[in-house]
Amino acid sequence: MTLITIPRETLLKPLQAVAGIIERRHTLAILSNVMVSRTAGSLSFLATDVEIEIGSSIAADGPGEEKTVTVGARKLLDILRALPDKAEISLVAQEKRLVVKSGKSRYTLQTLPAEDFPRMPVPDSTAVKLNVPQALLKSLFLQVAYAMAQQDIRYYLNGLLLMIDNGMLRVVATDGHRLALAEREVAPRDMGKQEVIIPRKSVLELARLLDDSDDPVAIELTANQARFSFGSTVLVSKLIDGKFPDYNRVIPKNHPKHLTLNRQVLLQSLQRAAILTNDKFRGVRWVLGENTLRISSSNTEQEEAQEELDIVYSGEALDIGFNVSYLVDVLNNLTTDEVECALGDGNSSALFTLKDKADFKYVVMPMRI
């Protein structure tokens, strides 16, 4: 039975939207599959890794039998990518097989029963609901996602804190060495407070899928699940159960030394200095003097790099070290021309903010060099 006949590009889009979460190797074979469902008015794709579920659909008004099958996601995706751009594709369901036809090309893929495909449970708790523009949510995620931990034994750091508080949507990420916070006012102030920790993989997948548009994304938060609906795509994620650190305690207050730095000039200087850092520690020194910021690095082969920036500064001198990767990360993920930096002494964290804006903060701990 033919499920659908459709242009290749139209079929590729929803499949690419869902296939990003599928791992190449699974102990459970069906988790390598995508569920393909044809109904009276649509063709939908659904993928899961048990922690995240992504569904995407397209309108299907032409003739086609109603049917649901699961098929190897990577194989189907690779076949569609390899076919010519303007090819017409037919998907034909046979017993335990899905046939992909295009012109004189024909591919027969094994299927597994749709009833064995694991689905996310529908939450029974009441959801907090919020609509925000896709571009805004994507921007917030990109401003902090790089600061999430990777495979930390403190599992609650391997994700992003998403909080709704008095109409503010706030996102916070930390790996214990640096912390990034971004927020925007998005809802009525009487909306109440809700906070959840979204896993790292879900955050990165959302950052990939969201558009730079004002089209809405509907966010629904429950006690153990977050749902993001935008366009024809729905991403459902389990939440990390844990207590996120009190981020307010680590944000420095009243640092006496203030610098305004050109973001691009600083970024390029740090990238050059990073070439001669120690591969393991990645340390750079900042030596702050009158109207000068000197950035230097060295490695075990006694090679050295030195950069000097002209700045406006007349306060006390300072010598402080940082992991250069932590500085490059934040500068790469901001779009402003300038950044503000507040410093204390050589043992105090640095605070990076944006000029005349209180909606972004980045804290990075110093390192001994």
C-alpha positions as a Markdown table, in Angstrom:
| # | Residue | x | y | z |
|---|---|---|---|---|
| 1 | Met | 0.0 | 0.0 | 0.0 |
| 2 | Thr | 1.3 | 3.4 | -1.0 |
| 3 | Leu | 1.5 | 5.8 | 2.0 |
| 4 | Ile | 2.4 | 8.9 | 0.0 |
| 5 | Thr | 4.0 | 10.2 | -3.2 |
| 6 | Ile | 5.7 | 13.5 | -2.6 |
| 7 | Pro | 8.7 | 15.7 | -3.6 |
| 8 | Arg | 12.0 | 14.7 | -2.0 |
| 9 | Glu | 12.5 | 18.1 | -0.3 |
| 10 | Thr | 9.0 | 18.1 | 1.3 |
| 11 | Leu | 9.7 | 14.7 | 2.8 |
| 12 | Leu | 13.3 | 15.5 | 4.0 |
| 13 | Lys | 12.3 | 18.5 | 6.1 |
| 14 | Pro | 10.3 | 16.7 | 8.8 |
| 15 | Leu | 12.6 | 13.7 | 8.8 |
| 16 | Gln | 15.7 | 15.9 | 9.4 |
| 17 | Ala | 13.8 | 17.7 | 12.2 |
| 18 | Val | 13.4 | 14.5 | 14.2 |
| 19 | Ala | 16.4 | 12.4 | 13.3 |
| 20 | Gly | 19.0 | 14.5 | 15.2 |
| 21 | Ile | 18.3 | 12.7 | 18.5 |
| 22 | Ile | 18.7 | 9.2 | 17.2 |
| 23 | Glu | 21.9 | 7.6 | 18.3 |
| 24 | Arg | 23.7 | 5.3 | 15.9 |
| 25 | Arg | 24.1 | 2.4 | 18.3 |
| 26 | His | 21.3 | 1.2 | 20.6 |
| 27 | Thr | 20.8 | -1.8 | 22.7 |
| 28 | Leu | 17.1 | -1.6 | 21.7 |
| 29 | Ala | 16.9 | -1.9 | 17.9 |
| 30 | Ile | 13.6 | 0.0 | 17.6 |
| 31 | Leu | 15.3 | 3.2 | 19.1 |
| 32 | Ser | 17.3 | 3.4 | 15.9 |
| 33 | Asn | 14.0 | 3.7 | 14.0 |
| 34 | Val | 11.6 | 6.6 | 13.2 |
| 35 | Met | 7.9 | 6.0 | 13.4 |
| 36 | Val | 6.2 | 7.0 | 10.1 |
| 37 | Ser | 2.4 | 7.6 | 10.4 |
| 38 | Arg | 0.0 | 8.3 | 7.5 |
| 39 | Thr | -3.4 | 9.6 | 8.4 |
| 40 | Ala | -6.2 | 11.2 | 6.4 |
| 41 | Gly | -4.6 | 14.6 | 6.3 |
| 42 | Ser | -0.9 | 14.3 | 7.2 |
| 43 | Leu | 2.3 | 12.3 | 7.2 |
| 44 | Ser | 4.2 | 12.4 | 10.5 |
| 45 | Phe | 7.6 | 11.3 | 11.8 |
| 46 | Leu | 8.4 | 10.6 | 15.4 |
| 47 | Ala | 11.8 | 9.8 | 17.0 |
| 48 | Thr | 12.8 | 9.1 | 20.6 |
| 49 | Asp | 15.8 | 8.2 | 22.7 |
| 50 | Val | 13.4 | 7.6 | 25.7 |
| 51 | Glu | 14.6 | 10.9 | 27.3 |
| 52 | Ile | 13.4 | 13.1 | 24.4 |
| 53 | Glu | 10.7 | 12.6 | 21.8 |
| 54 | Ile | 10.4 | 14.8 | 18.7 |
| 55 | Gly | 7.5 | 14.7 | 16.2 |
| 56 | Ser | 7.2 | 16.6 | 13.0 |
| 57 | Ser | 4.5 | 16.4 | 10.3 |
| 58 | Ile | 3.5 | 17.6 | 6.8 |
| 59 | Ala | 0.1 | 17.9 | 5.1 |
| 60 | Ala | -0.7 | 15.0 | 2.9 |
| 61 | Asp | -3.9 | 15.6 | 0.9 |
| 62 | Gly | -3.4 | 13.2 | -1.9 |
| 63 | Pro | -4.3 | 9.5 | -2.1 |
| 64 | Gly | -2.6 | 7.2 | 0.4 |
| 65 | Glu | -3.4 | 4.4 | 2.8 |
| 66 | Glu | -3.6 | 5.1 | 6.6 |
| 67 | Lys | -0.8 | 3.1 | 8.2 |
| 68 | Thr | 2.0 | 3.4 | 10.9 |
| 69 | Val | 5.4 | 1.7 | 10.6 |
| 70 | Thr | 8.8 | 2.2 | 12.1 |
| 71 | Val | 11.9 | 2.1 | 9.9 |
| 72 | Gly | 15.7 | 2.7 | 10.3 |
| 73 | Ala | 16.0 | 6.5 | 10.5 |
| 74 | Arg | 19.6 | 6.9 | 9.3 |
| 75 | Lys | 19.1 | 4.6 | 6.3 |
| 76 | Leu | 15.9 | 6.4 | 5.2 |
| 77 | Leu | 17.5 | 9.8 | 5.7 |
| 78 | Asp | 20.7 | 8.8 | 3.8 |
| 79 | Ile | 18.6 | 7.4 | 0.9 |
| 80 | Leu | 16.5 | 10.6 | 0.6 |
| 81 | Arg | 19.7 | 12.8 | 0.7 |
| 82 | Ala | 21.3 | 10.7 | -2.0 |
| 83 | Leu | 18.4 | 11.0 | -4.4 |
| 84 | Pro | 18.2 | 13.9 | -6.9 |
| 85 | Asp | 17.0 | 17.2 | -5.7 |
| 86 | Lys | 13.6 | 17.4 | -7.5 |
| 87 | Ala | 12.8 | 13.7 | -7.3 |
| 88 | Glu | 9.3 | 12.4 | -6.6 |
| 89 | Ile | 9.4 | 9.9 | -3.8 |
| 90 | Ser | 6.8 | 7.1 | -3.0 |
| 91 | Leu | 6.7 | 5.3 | 0.3 |
| 92 | Val | 5.1 | 1.9 | 0.0 |
| 93 | Ala | 4.3 | -0.2 | 3.1 |
| 94 | Gln | 4.6 | -4.0 | 2.6 |
| 95 | Glu | 4.5 | -6.7 | 5.2 |
| 96 | Lys | 7.6 | -6.0 | 7.5 |
| 97 | Arg | 9.1 | -3.8 | 4.8 |
| 98 | Leu | 9.0 | -0.2 | 3.6 |
| 99 | Val | 9.8 | 0.4 | -0.1 |
| 100 | Val | 11.2 | 3.8 | -1.2 |
| 101 | Lys | 10.6 | 4.4 | -4.9 |
| 102 | Ser | 11.9 | 7.2 | -7.0 |
| 103 | Gly | 12.0 | 6.9 | -10.8 |
| 104 | Lys | 13.8 | 3.7 | -11.6 |
| 105 | Ser | 15.4 | 3.5 | -8.1 |
| 106 | Arg | 13.9 | 1.2 | -5.5 |
| 107 | Tyr | 15.1 | 0.6 | -1.9 |
| 108 | Thr | 13.5 | -2.0 | 0.4 |
| 109 | Leu | 13.9 | -1.4 | 4.2 |
| 110 | Gln | 13.1 | -3.6 | 7.1 |
| 111 | Thr | 10.4 | -2.3 | 9.5 |
| 112 | Leu | 9.5 | -3.1 | 13.1 |
| 113 | Pro | 6.0 | -3.1 | 14.7 |
| 114 | Ala | 4.8 | 0.4 | 15.6 |
| 115 | Glu | 3.1 | -0.9 | 18.8 |
| 116 | Asp | 6.6 | -1.7 | 20.1 |
| 117 | Phe | 7.8 | 1.9 | 19.7 |
| 118 | Pro | 8.3 | 3.6 | 23.1 |
| 119 | Arg | 6.2 | 6.7 | 23.7 |
| 120 | Met | 6.5 | 9.5 | 26.3 |
| 121 | Pro | 3.8 | 9.2 | 28.9 |
| 122 | Val | 1.2 | 12.0 | 28.9 |
| 123 | Pro | 1.7 | 14.0 | 32.1 |
| 124 | Asp | -1.2 | 14.1 | 34.6 |
| 125 | Ser | 0.0 | 17.2 | 36.4 |
| 126 | Thr | -1.2 | 20.7 | 35.3 |
| 127 | Ala | 1.2 | 22.5 | 33.0 |
| 128 | Val | 2.4 | 26.0 | 33.2 |
| 129 | Lys | 1.9 | 27.4 | 29.7 |
| 130 | Leu | 3.7 | 30.2 | 27.9 |
| 131 | Asn | 4.1 | 31.4 | 24.3 |
| 132 | Val | 7.3 | 33.2 | 23.3 |
| 133 | Pro | 8.9 | 34.0 | 19.9 |
| 134 | Gln | 11.2 | 31.3 | 18.6 |
| 135 | Ala | 14.0 | 33.8 | 18.0 |
| 136 | Leu | 13.9 | 35.0 | 21.6 |
| 137 | Leu | 14.0 | 31.5 | 23.0 |
| 138 | Lys | 16.8 | 30.5 | 20.6 |
| 139 | Ser | 18.8 | 33.6 | 21.5 |
| 140 | Leu | 18.4 | 32.9 | 25.3 |
| 141 | Phe | 19.6 | 29.3 | 24.9 |
| 142 | Leu | 22.6 | 30.3 | 22.7 |
| 143 | Gln | 23.7 | 32.9 | 25.3 |
| 144 | Val | 24.1 | 30.3 | 28.0 |
| 145 | Ala | 24.2 | 26.7 | 26.6 |
| 146 | Tyr | 28.0 | 26.6 | 26.2 |
| 147 | Ala | 28.3 | 26.9 | 30.0 |
| 148 | Met | 26.4 | 23.6 | 30.7 |
| 149 | Ala | 28.4 | 20.7 | 32.1 |
| 150 | Gln | 29.1 | 17.6 | 30.2 |
| 151 | Gln | 28.8 | 14.2 | 32.0 |
| 152 | Asp | 29.4 | 15.8 | 35.4 |
| 153 | Ile | 28.7 | 13.5 | 38.4 |
| 154 | Arg | 26.6 | 16.4 | 39.7 |
| 155 | Tyr | 23.9 | 15.4 | 37.2 |
| 156 | Tyr | 21.8 | 18.6 | 37.8 |
| 157 | Leu | 24.7 | 20.6 | 36.1 |
| 158 | Asn | 24.3 | 18.6 | 32.8 |
| 159 | Gly | 21.4 | 20.8 | 31.7 |
| 160 | Leu | 19.9 | 24.3 | 31.8 |
| 161 | Leu | 17.8 | 25.9 | 34.5 |
| 162 | Leu | 14.7 | 27.4 | 32.9 |
| 163 | Met | 12.7 | 29.6 | 35.2 |
| 164 | Ile | 9.5 | 31.6 | 35.0 |
| 165 | Asp | 9.4 | 34.2 | 37.7 |
| 166 | Asn | 7.2 | 37.4 | 37.9 |
| 167 | Gly | 6.8 | 37.4 | 34.1 |
| 168 | Met | 10.6 | 36.9 | 33.4 |
| 169 | Leu | 11.9 | 33.9 | 31.5 |
| 170 | Arg | 15.3 | 33.2 | 32.8 |
| 171 | Val | 17.8 | 30.6 | 31.7 |
| 172 | Val | 21.0 | 29.7 | 33.7 |
| 173 | Ala | 23.8 | 27.2 | 33.0 |
| 174 | Thr | 27.0 | 26.4 | 35.0 |
| 175 | Asp | 29.7 | 23.7 | 35.0 |
| 176 | Gly | 31.1 | 24.8 | 38.3 |
| 177 | His | 33.9 | 26.9 | 36.8 |
| 178 | Arg | 31.7 | 29.5 | 34.9 |
| 179 | Leu | 28.1 | 30.5 | 34.9 |
| 180 | Ala | 25.9 | 32.2 | 32.3 |
| 181 | Leu | 22.5 | 33.8 | 32.9 |
| 182 | Ala | 20.1 | 35.4 | 30.4 |
| 183 | Glu | 16.6 | 36.6 | 30.9 |
| 184 | Arg | 13.7 | 38.5 | 29.2 |
| 185 | Glu | 10.3 | 39.8 | 30.3 |
| 186 | Val | 7.8 | 37.6 | 28.4 |
| 187 | Ala | 4.6 | 37.2 | 30.5 |
| 188 | Pro | 2.3 | 38.9 | 33.0 |
| 189 | Arg | 3.9 | 39.4 | 36.3 |
| 190 | Asp | 1.2 | 37.5 | 38.1 |
| 191 | Met | 2.0 | 34.3 | 36.2 |
| 192 | Gly | 3.7 | 32.7 | 39.3 |
| 193 | Lys | 7.0 | 30.9 | 39.6 |
| 194 | Gln | 8.1 | 27.7 | 38.0 |
| 195 | Glu | 11.6 | 26.2 | 37.5 |
| 196 | Val | 12.8 | 23.1 | 35.7 |
| 197 | Ile | 16.2 | 21.7 | 34.6 |
| 198 | Ile | 16.2 | 20.7 | 30.9 |
| 199 | Pro | 18.8 | 18.1 | 29.9 |
| 200 | Arg | 21.8 | 19.3 | 27.8 |
| 201 | Lys | 20.8 | 17.2 | 24.7 |
| 202 | Ser | 17.3 | 18.7 | 24.7 |
| 203 | Val | 18.7 | 22.3 | 24.9 |
| 204 | Leu | 21.1 | 21.7 | 22.0 |
| 205 | Glu | 18.4 | 20.1 | 19.9 |
| 206 | Leu | 16.0 | 23.0 | 20.5 |
| 207 | Ala | 18.8 | 25.5 | 19.6 |
| 208 | Arg | 19.2 | 23.6 | 16.3 |
| 209 | Leu | 15.5 | 23.4 | 15.4 |
| 210 | Leu | 14.2 | 26.8 | 16.5 |
| 211 | Asp | 13.9 | 29.5 | 13.8 |
| 212 | Asp | 15.2 | 33.1 | 13.9 |
| 213 | Ser | 11.6 | 34.3 | 13.5 |
| 214 | Asp | 8.8 | 35.8 | 15.6 |
| 215 | Asp | 6.7 | 32.7 | 15.1 |
| 216 | Pro | 5.6 | 31.4 | 18.5 |
| 217 | Val | 6.9 | 28.4 | 20.4 |
| 218 | Ala | 4.4 | 27.1 | 23.0 |
| 219 | Ile | 6.1 | 26.0 | 26.2 |
| 220 | Glu | 4.4 | 23.7 | 28.6 |
| 221 | Leu | 6.1 | 22.8 | 31.9 |
| 222 | Thr | 4.9 | 20.0 | 34.3 |
| 223 | Ala | 6.6 | 18.4 | 37.3 |
| 224 | Asn | 8.6 | 15.9 | 35.1 |
| 225 | Gln | 8.3 | 17.0 | 31.5 |
| 226 | Ala | 8.8 | 20.0 | 29.2 |
| 227 | Arg | 7.0 | 20.3 | 25.9 |
| 228 | Phe | 7.9 | 22.8 | 23.1 |
| 229 | Ser | 5.6 | 23.1 | 20.1 |
| 230 | Phe | 6.6 | 25.3 | 17.1 |
| 231 | Gly | 5.6 | 25.2 | 13.5 |
| 232 | Ser | 4.9 | 21.5 | 12.7 |
| 233 | Thr | 7.4 | 20.2 | 15.3 |
| 234 | Val | 6.8 | 19.1 | 18.9 |
| 235 | Leu | 9.7 | 18.3 | 21.2 |
| 236 | Val | 9.0 | 16.6 | 24.5 |
| 237 | Ser | 11.8 | 16.2 | 27.1 |
| 238 | Lys | 12.1 | 14.6 | 30.4 |
| 239 | Leu | 13.5 | 16.9 | 33.1 |
| 240 | Ile | 16.5 | 16.5 | 35.4 |
| 241 | Asp | 15.4 | 15.9 | 38.9 |
| 242 | Gly | 17.7 | 17.8 | 41.2 |
| 243 | Lys | 18.3 | 21.1 | 43.0 |
| 244 | Phe | 20.1 | 23.6 | 40.8 |
| 245 | Pro | 22.8 | 25.7 | 42.7 |
| 246 | Asp | 21.9 | 29.1 | 44.0 |
| 247 | Tyr | 23.3 | 31.1 | 41.1 |
| 248 | Asn | 22.7 | 34.5 | 42.8 |
| 249 | Arg | 25.4 | 33.7 | 45.4 |
| 250 | Val | 28.2 | 33.4 | 42.8 |
| 251 | Ile | 27.4 | 36.6 | 40.8 |
| 252 | Pro | 30.0 | 39.2 | 42.0 |
| 253 | Lys | 28.7 | 42.4 | 43.4 |
| 254 | Asn | 30.5 | 45.8 | 43.8 |
| 255 | His | 33.7 | 44.8 | 41.9 |
| 256 | Pro | 35.8 | 48.1 | 41.8 |
| 257 | Lys | 37.6 | 47.6 | 38.5 |
| 258 | His | 35.4 | 48.2 | 35.3 |
| 259 | Leu | 36.5 | 47.8 | 31.7 |
| 260 | Thr | 34.6 | 48.4 | 28.4 |
| 261 | Leu | 36.1 | 46.1 | 25.8 |
| 262 | Asn | 35.5 | 45.7 | 22.0 |
| 263 | Arg | 34.1 | 42.2 | 21.8 |
| 264 | Gln | 35.6 | 41.4 | 18.4 |
| 265 | Val | 39.1 | 42.8 | 19.2 |
| 266 | Leu | 39.2 | 41.0 | 22.5 |
| 267 | Leu | 38.0 | 37.7 | 20.9 |
| 268 | Gln | 40.6 | 37.8 | 18.2 |
| 269 | Ser | 43.4 | 38.6 | 20.7 |
| 270 | Leu | 42.3 | 35.7 | 22.9 |
| 271 | Gln | 42.1 | 33.3 | 19.9 |
| 272 | Arg | 45.7 | 34.2 | 18.9 |
| 273 | Ala | 47.0 | 33.9 | 22.5 |
| 274 | Ala | 45.3 | 30.5 | 22.8 |
| 275 | Ile | 47.5 | 29.1 | 20.1 |
| 276 | Leu | 50.5 | 29.0 | 22.6 |
| 277 | Thr | 48.6 | 27.9 | 25.7 |
| 278 | Asn | 49.3 | 24.7 | 27.6 |
| 279 | Asp | 47.1 | 22.1 | 25.9 |
| 280 | Lys | 45.8 | 20.8 | 29.3 |
| 281 | Phe | 45.3 | 24.0 | 31.3 |
| 282 | Arg | 44.5 | 26.6 | 28.5 |
| 283 | Gly | 45.5 | 29.5 | 30.7 |
| 284 | Val | 46.0 | 33.1 | 29.7 |
| 285 | Arg | 47.1 | 36.0 | 31.9 |
| 286 | Trp | 45.5 | 39.4 | 32.0 |
| 287 | Val | 47.8 | 42.2 | 33.3 |
| 288 | Leu | 45.8 | 45.3 | 33.7 |
| 289 | Gly | 47.6 | 48.7 | 33.9 |
| 290 | Glu | 46.9 | 52.3 | 33.1 |
| 291 | Asn | 44.9 | 52.4 | 29.8 |
| 292 | Thr | 46.4 | 48.9 | 28.9 |
| 293 | Leu | 45.3 | 45.3 | 29.0 |
| 294 | Arg | 48.1 | 42.9 | 28.3 |
| 295 | Ile | 47.1 | 39.3 | 27.5 |
| 296 | Ser | 49.8 | 36.6 | 27.5 |
| 297 | Ser | 50.2 | 32.9 | 27.4 |
| 298 | Ser | 53.0 | 30.3 | 27.4 |
| 299 | Asn | 53.4 | 26.5 | 27.2 |
| 300 | Thr | 55.7 | 23.8 | 28.4 |
| 301 | Glu | 57.9 | 24.3 | 25.4 |
| 302 | Gln | 58.6 | 27.8 | 26.7 |
| 303 | Glu | 56.9 | 29.4 | 23.8 |
| 304 | Glu | 55.1 | 32.7 | 24.6 |
| 305 | Ala | 52.4 | 34.9 | 23.1 |
| 306 | Gln | 51.6 | 38.5 | 24.1 |
| 307 | Glu | 48.8 | 40.8 | 23.0 |
| 308 | Glu | 48.2 | 44.4 | 24.1 |
| 309 | Leu | 44.9 | 46.2 | 24.0 |
| 310 | Asp | 44.4 | 50.0 | 24.4 |
| 311 | Ile | 41.6 | 50.5 | 26.8 |
| 312 | Val | 40.2 | 53.3 | 29.0 |
| 313 | Tyr | 41.3 | 52.4 | 32.6 |
| 314 | Ser | 42.9 | 54.4 | 35.4 |
| 315 | Gly | 42.4 | 52.2 | 38.4 |
| 316 | Glu | 44.7 | 49.8 | 40.4 |
| 317 | Ala | 46.9 | 47.3 | 38.5 |
| 318 | Leu | 45.8 | 43.7 | 38.4 |
| 319 | Asp | 47.3 | 40.4 | 37.4 |
| 320 | Ile | 44.8 | 37.6 | 36.9 |
| 321 | Gly | 44.6 | 34.3 | 35.0 |
| 322 | Phe | 41.7 | 32.7 | 33.1 |
| 323 | Asn | 40.9 | 29.5 | 31.1 |
| 324 | Val | 41.0 | 31.1 | 27.6 |
| 325 | Ser | 38.3 | 28.7 | 26.4 |
| 326 | Tyr | 35.8 | 30.1 | 28.9 |
| 327 | Leu | 36.4 | 33.6 | 27.6 |
| 328 | Val | 36.3 | 32.7 | 23.9 |
| 329 | Asp | 33.0 | 30.8 | 24.5 |
| 330 | Val | 31.1 | 33.7 | 25.8 |
| 331 | Leu | 32.5 | 36.2 | 23.3 |
| 332 | Asn | 31.6 | 33.9 | 20.4 |
| 333 | Asn | 28.0 | 33.6 | 21.6 |
| 334 | Leu | 27.3 | 37.3 | 22.0 |
| 335 | Thr | 26.4 | 39.7 | 19.2 |
| 336 | Thr | 27.1 | 43.1 | 20.7 |
| 337 | Asp | 30.0 | 45.3 | 19.7 |
| 338 | Glu | 31.1 | 45.8 | 23.3 |
| 339 | Val | 31.2 | 43.9 | 26.6 |
| 340 | Glu | 31.6 | 45.2 | 30.1 |
| 341 | Cys | 34.0 | 43.4 | 32.5 |
| 342 | Ala | 34.0 | 43.9 | 36.3 |
| 343 | Leu | 37.0 | 42.6 | 38.2 |
| 344 | Gly | 38.0 | 42.4 | 41.9 |
| 345 | Asp | 41.4 | 41.0 | 42.8 |
| 346 | Gly | 43.4 | 38.1 | 41.4 |
| 347 | Asn | 41.4 | 35.5 | 43.3 |
| 348 | Ser | 37.9 | 36.9 | 42.5 |
| 349 | Ser | 35.6 | 35.8 | 39.7 |
| 350 | Ala | 35.2 | 38.2 | 36.8 |
| 351 | Leu | 31.7 | 39.4 | 35.7 |
| 352 | Phe | 30.9 | 40.0 | 32.1 |
| 353 | Thr | 27.8 | 42.0 | 31.2 |
| 354 | Leu | 26.4 | 44.0 | 28.3 |
| 355 | Lys | 26.3 | 47.8 | 28.3 |
| 356 | Asp | 23.1 | 49.3 | 29.8 |
| 357 | Lys | 21.5 | 45.9 | 30.0 |
| 358 | Ala | 20.8 | 43.8 | 33.0 |
| 359 | Asp | 19.5 | 40.8 | 31.2 |
| 360 | Phe | 22.8 | 39.0 | 30.7 |
| 361 | Lys | 25.5 | 38.0 | 33.1 |
| 362 | Tyr | 28.6 | 35.7 | 32.7 |
| 363 | Val | 30.8 | 34.8 | 35.7 |
| 364 | Val | 34.1 | 33.1 | 35.2 |
| 365 | Met | 36.4 | 31.9 | 38.0 |
| 366 | Pro | 40.1 | 32.8 | 37.8 |
| 367 | Met | 42.9 | 30.2 | 37.5 |
| 368 | Arg | 46.4 | 30.2 | 38.8 |
| 369 | Ile | 49.1 | 30.5 | 36.1 |
